[in-house]
């Protein structure tokens, strides 16, 4: 392929946390985006229309291998999971970075992503754990009742962007219908949104539905940043003990994009010291896009 013209940029489309192509969460990765303004990035993200698009440029801080800006169709995010996993894997697949651990600069700082042929594992940054709203009140904002929640507390959890984590009984998960206005009022300043979890302690796995604030609380097919938060929540409520606990989350089936996220949380002296999430990345398309004026 010839080099792009002065008003064009190359991009890749990949499916992230996808066991097979055309599943998982779609991502557009725009390359060599150093010259783009915020408005231009936002216009391109709206044009692609995926839950997130990323814009790759040279790093601006010591120790980082590249810088990424992450946009939903309507806003910029300081951090997100599937864009970080998908962007790192794409840069390695294209030969722009060697396989192994790469260091990504984003709005939340510098995070590490370990990349191999199949996919990537993202290690979260600073752990955030705060009390959340009453579980029954949050459930009501999702069209659920007191009987649908398990009784474990809601926490606001994350590693760069926070989500409210609500545990419900398995039969309730499919009935969740978000009220965007109620969630916005109930979760001021929570950039991630709400993750609704049905947990199976016997298998160390769960099924989640994530209603993302950056998507006006529409449902997201696979949310790595929320999966990091789930690991923190598991430790906070005693479902992950001292040492390393692996967990698996299924997501996206409700919107026809089944996804698998492999989490890992490390607890030392009762506190979460590290949490990561991994998944497969499937290349889908490559192309060239005009730079907005």
N, C-alpha and C positions, 0 to 999 in steps of 0.2 A: 504494500500500500504506500502510495506517495505521501509525503508530509502534508499535514493540513495547511490550508491557506491562512492568511492573517485574520480572517473573520470566522474561523472554524476551530473546533476542538475535537479530539478523539474521545470516545467514551466506550465503556463496557457495561453490559447488563449481566448481572449474576443473580442466582437464587441462593439465599443464605439459610443455614439450618435446614437444608433440603437433602433428604435421603436420595432423591432422584430429581432430574430436571423437571421444571414446571411445577414445583412444590416449594415449600418454604416461603421466605419473604424476599420480594424482588428489590433490587438495588441498582441504581445507575451510578457508575463511578466515572466522573469527568476528570480527565487527565490534564496535566500542565495548565492548571487553572489559576496560576499566579496573578494574572492581570485582571481577573474578574472582580467587579465590585459586589457588594452585598446584594444590591438590587438585581444584578445580572444573575448571580447564583440563585436568588429566589425565583426569578422568572424561569430559569431552566428547570428548577425543581418542580415548579407548577406545570411546566410543559411535559416532563416525564410522568408526573402524576403518581409516582410510587410513594409508599409511606415515608421513605427517605431517599435522598440522593446525596452523594458526597463529591467534594471538589478538592482535588489533590494539588498541593503546591510544595515549594521548598520549605524546610523547617525554619523557624525563627528563634528557637531556643536551643542551647547546647544539649547534646546528647540525643536529640530526636532525629529520626531518619527521614521523616516527612511530616507535613502538616495537612490536616484534613478539616474542612468545614462541612457540617452536617445540616441539611435542610429538609424539613417536611414540605408539602406543597404550600404551606402558609407561614412557616416560621423557622428560625435557626435554633438548633439545639447545641448545648455545650458538649454533649456526650450521648452516644447511643451504642447499643451492642451489635445489632446485625450490620450496621454500616461499618463499624470498626473491624469486625471479623471479615466482611466481604471485601473491604478496601485493601486490607493487609494481604489477604490471599491473592487478590487480583494483581497487586504490585509484584508479588513474588512470582506468580504464574507468568507474567509478562517479562520477567527477567530484569525488572527495575531494581529489585532488592533480592539478596540471597535468602534461601530458606533458613528457618531458625527463628530466633526471637527478634522482632522488629519493634521499634519504639515510635509510637504515634503521638504527635502533638495535636491536641484538640482543645476546645474551650475549657475543659475540666483539668487540663494539665497534660502530662506525658504518661501514657499507658503502654503496657507491653502486650504484644500479641505474638504467640508462638505459632508459626505457619509450617505445615507440611503439605504433601501432595493433595491429601483429601480435604483438608479444611484448616481451621485455625482455632486456637484457644486464647481468649481475651482475659487478662487479669485486671480486675477492677482496681480503681485508685482508692482514695480515702473512703473508709466505710462510714455511712451515715445511718443512724438508728434513732428514731424519735417516736414518741407516742402518737398514735393516730386517732381518728374519731371513733366514737362508739360503733361497734360492729353492726348492731341492729340499725342504726341511723344510716350507715354507709350502705347496708343491704337494701334499705328502702329506696335509696337513690339509684339502685340497680333493679328496681322492680321486684325485690325479694322480701321475705318476711323474717321475723325473729326465728321461726322454726327452721329456716334454711341455713343459718350460721351454726358453726360448731361450738362457739363459746370462747375460742382462743382469741386473744386481743388483736386488733389491727395495729400495725406499726407502719410508719413511713420509713422506707428503707431504700438504699441505693449506694452507688459508687460513682457519683458524678451527676446523677439525675435521680430523683426520688419517685417511688411509687407507693401508693397505699396497698398493702397486702391484706386481702380478706379471704379467710378460709370458709368454704361452704361444704355442705353435704353433696356427694356426687350427683344426686338427682336434681339438685338445684342449679347446677352449673349451666345447663342448656337453657334455663329460663331467664337468665340475666339479660335485662334490657336497660341500657344506661339512659339516665335523664341528664343530658349534658349540663343544663343550667344548675341542677341540684348538685352535681359533682363539682362544678366550678366553684359554687358557693361553699361547699363542704371542705374542699381541698385547696384553699388559696395558696398560691406560690408553689404548688406541687407540679413540676413541669412534666413528670412522666405520665401520670394518670393513675389508674387503678388496675391491679392484677387480682383476678378472682381464681382461687386455687381449690381443687378437690384433691386431697392428699391421701395416698395409700402407704401407710407406715410399713406394711409388711414387705413391700417391694422397693421402698425408698424412691418412689416416683409419684408424679402427679400430673394432672391435666389442668391447664390454665387457659383463661381467656383474658386478654389485656385490652382495655379500653383507653386509648392513648389521648392525652390532652392535646398534643401537637396535631392530632387528626380530628379535633373537635369531639373527642371521646368515641370515635368510630373504632371498630375492632381491628387490631393489628395481627397479622398472621404469625409472626415470630419476633420476640422482643428480648434481645440479649441483656439489655440493661435491667429489665424487670426480672429476668432469671437470676441475675446477680443479687438483686434485692431479695428474691425468694430464699436464697442461701442464708442471707443475714437473718431473715425472719425465722427460718427453721432453727437456727441457733438460739435466737432470742426467746422462742417459746419451748425450748427443750427438745426439739425433734432432731437436732444435730448436736452431738456431745463433743467432748475433748478429742483433739486430733483431727483427722481428715475424714469428711463425709462426702461421698459422691451421691448425686441425685440426678434423676432424669425427668424432664418436663416435655409433655406433648402439648402442642398448641396449633392453632390454625385450622383444624378440621371444620370448625363451624363456618369458616369463610372459604372453604374449598382449597386451602393451601396448607396441608398437613406439614408440620414441622417438628423436629426433634432437637432439644437443647440439653446438652450434658453439662451439669453444674458440679462444682467442687467447692466446699467450704472448709477452711481450717480454723479451729477454735483452740486458743491457747490461754490457759488460766481463766476460762469463762468468757473470753472476748474473741470476736472474729478478727483474725489477723490477715486473712487472705481469702478472696473468693474469685472464682473464675468460671467461664462458660465457654463451651466448645461446640462446634458443629461443622457439617460438611458445606462446601461451597460449589455450586454448579455453574460453569460458564454457559450463558445462553445466547448472547448477541454482542456484536461490536459494530461501532459505526462512527459517524461524524455529525456534529451538531453545529448549527450557526450560533455565533456569539450575539446575544441580544444587544441592540444599540442602547 
